[in-house]
Amino acid sequence: MARKSSGAWEWSRTAQTRKSMLQAAREVFGEHGFAEANVSDVVTRAGSSVGSLYHHFGGKAELFMALWEDHQLAQEQTSASSVAKARQDGVDDPVELLITGSRAYLTGAWERRDLVRLFMDGDGPPGFELLRRTRGRQWLRQNAALLGAGAEPIDRLTVAVLTTVIGEAAREVATSDTEEAAREVIEAAVVLIRRLDPVSRHPEPAA
């Protein structure tokens, strides 16, 4: 029993150390960018050591990637939870579900705007752009599945345009000066999604 308690304590301490380092990295990368940020500044702000950082992450590049993954996971969980709740409330229209998930995603972009700005400026370690493109393709597939889009070129194009609209809206939200301005961008994105409605786009074949 004591061994279990010790293990739980060690896990908790490890999780807290990782969390502290990610928060410190968020601040330091946000202030200096990836290229100019120093590992020593991160560990000092986290109240840790260089050895601990390398143990948990492997280095500055891996820390940056981990911060990005943590941000992506938070955004995805927020959107997925909103869509799941809408389904529980009886919403079954694919476009409305996409809008629900998009609102949550874009609201998260405002709440985590420092991270969105950090990751959109192109200052990242080698391999970061490839990772972003890979995640972008996964996002396209997720949106296509949510909308029940077919394999026709117009379906793929429409989903790609919708996904681009959401992504560009996130950039605009993150660079907005006020929350009110961010909300206006979110509502404009919703209007565009409804106009592009891929579900009702295909007319019924003539009799």
C-alpha positions in Angstrom: 0.0 0.0 0.0 2.9 2.4 0.9 4.5 1.6 -2.5 1.3 2.6 -4.3 1.1 5.9 -2.4 4.8 6.6 -3.2 4.2 5.9 -6.8 1.2 8.2 -6.9 3.2 10.9 -5.3 6.0 10.5 -7.8 3.6 10.6 -10.7 1.9 13.7 -9.3 5.3 15.4 -8.8 6.4 14.5 -12.4 3.1 15.8 -13.8 3.5 19.1 -11.9 7.1 19.5 -13.0 6.0 19.0 -16.6 3.1 21.4 -16.2 5.4 24.1 -14.7 7.9 23.7 -17.5 5.2 24.0 -20.2 3.8 27.2 -18.5 7.3 28.6 -18.3 8.0 27.7 -21.9 4.7 29.4 -22.9 5.9 32.6 -21.3 9.5 32.5 -22.5 8.7 31.5 -26.1 5.9 34.1 -26.2 8.3 36.8 -25.1 11.3 35.9 -27.3 10.2 33.4 -29.9 11.7 30.0 -30.4 15.0 31.0 -31.9 15.9 33.6 -29.3 14.5 31.7 -26.3 17.0 30.2 -23.8 16.5 26.9 -22.0 18.1 28.5 -18.9 15.3 31.1 -18.8 12.6 28.4 -19.0 14.0 26.3 -16.1 14.7 29.4 -14.0 11.1 30.5 -14.4 9.8 27.0 -13.8 12.0 26.7 -10.6 13.6 23.6 -12.0 16.9 22.5 -13.6 18.3 22.1 -17.1 18.8 18.4 -16.3 15.1 18.0 -15.4 14.0 19.7 -18.6 16.1 17.4 -20.8 14.8 14.5 -18.8 11.2 15.4 -19.4 11.4 16.8 -22.9 14.8 16.2 -24.5 15.7 19.8 -25.4 14.3 23.1 -26.5 12.9 21.9 -29.8 11.1 19.0 -28.1 9.8 21.4 -25.5 8.4 23.7 -28.2 6.7 20.7 -29.9 5.3 19.5 -26.6 3.8 23.0 -25.9 2.2 22.9 -29.4 0.8 19.4 -28.9 -0.6 20.5 -25.5 -2.3 23.5 -27.1 -3.7 21.3 -30.0 -5.0 18.8 -27.5 -6.8 21.5 -25.5 -8.4 22.9 -28.6 -9.5 19.5 -29.8 -10.9 18.5 -26.5 -12.8 21.8 -26.2 -14.4 21.3 -29.6 -15.1 17.6 -29.2 -16.8 18.3 -25.8 -19.0 21.0 -27.3 -20.0 18.8 -30.2 -20.8 15.9 -27.8 -22.9 18.1 -25.6 -24.8 19.4 -28.7 -25.6 15.9 -29.8 -26.8 15.0 -26.3 -29.1 18.1 -26.5 -30.6 16.7 -29.7 -28.6 18.5 -32.4 -28.0 16.2 -35.4 -27.6 18.6 -38.3 -23.9 18.2 -39.4 -23.4 21.9 -40.3 -24.8 23.0 -36.9 -22.5 20.5 -35.2 -19.5 21.9 -37.2 -20.6 25.4 -36.1 -20.8 24.4 -32.5 -17.3 22.9 -32.6 -16.0 25.9 -34.5 -17.3 28.3 -32.0 -15.6 26.4 -29.2 -12.4 26.2 -31.2 -12.4 29.9 -32.0 -13.3 30.9 -28.4 -10.3 28.8 -27.4 -8.2 30.7 -29.9 -9.0 33.9 -28.1 -8.4 32.4 -24.6 -5.1 31.0 -25.8 -4.3 33.8 -28.2 -0.7 34.1 -27.0 -0.1 30.5 -28.2 -1.9 30.9 -31.5 0.3 34.0 -32.2 3.4 32.1 -31.2 2.7 29.1 -33.5 1.5 31.2 -36.5 4.6 33.3 -36.9 6.8 30.6 -38.5 9.5 30.7 -35.8 9.8 27.0 -34.8 12.2 24.1 -34.8 13.0 21.9 -37.8 10.1 19.6 -38.5 7.5 21.9 -37.0 5.9 22.9 -40.4 5.7 19.2 -41.4 4.0 18.4 -38.1 1.5 21.3 -38.6 0.7 20.1 -42.2 0.1 16.6 -41.0 -2.2 17.8 -38.2 -4.0 20.0 -40.8 -4.7 16.9 -43.0 -6.1 15.1 -39.9 -8.3 18.1 -39.2 -9.6 18.0 -42.8 -10.5 14.3 -42.4 -12.3 15.0 -39.1 -14.4 17.8 -40.5 -15.2 15.6 -43.6 -16.4 12.8 -41.3 -18.4 15.2 -39.1 -20.1 16.6 -42.2 -20.6 13.2 -43.8 -18.9 14.6 -46.9 -18.5 12.3 -49.9 -15.5 11.6 -52.1 -16.4 13.9 -55.0 -14.0 16.8 -55.8 -16.6 19.4 -54.9 -17.1 17.7 -51.5 -13.4 17.7 -50.8 -13.0 21.3 -52.0 -15.9 22.5 -49.8 -14.5 20.8 -46.7 -11.0 22.2 -47.4 -12.5 25.7 -47.8 -14.5 25.4 -44.6 -11.5 24.2 -42.7 -9.4 27.0 -44.1 -12.1 29.5 -43.0 -12.0 28.2 -39.4 -8.2 28.2 -39.4 -7.9 31.8 -40.7 -10.6 32.9 -38.4 -8.5 31.6 -35.5 -5.6 33.7 -36.6 -7.8 36.8 -36.8 -9.4 36.1 -33.4 -5.9 35.7 -31.8 -4.7 39.0 -33.2 -7.9 40.9 -32.3 -7.4 43.9 -30.0 -10.5 43.2 -27.9 -12.8 40.3 -27.0 -15.6 42.1 -28.7 -13.6 42.3 -32.0 -12.8 38.6 -31.6 -16.5 37.8 -31.2 -17.3 39.6 -34.4 -14.7 37.5 -36.3 -16.3 34.3 -34.8 -19.8 35.4 -36.0 -18.5 36.3 -39.4 -16.9 32.8 -39.7 -20.2 31.2 -38.7 -22.0 33.2 -41.5 -19.4 31.9 -44.0 -19.9 28.3 -42.8 -23.6 28.5 -43.3 -23.3 30.0 -46.7 -21.0 27.2 -47.8 -23.3 24.5 -46.3 -22.0 21.4 -48.0 -24.8 19.1 -46.7 -27.6 20.8 -48.7 -25.4 21.8 -51.6 -26.2 18.9 -53.9 -29.6 19.2 -55.7 -31.9 16.3 -56.0 -31.6 14.6 -59.4 -34.3 15.6 -61.9 -37.1 13.1 -62.3 
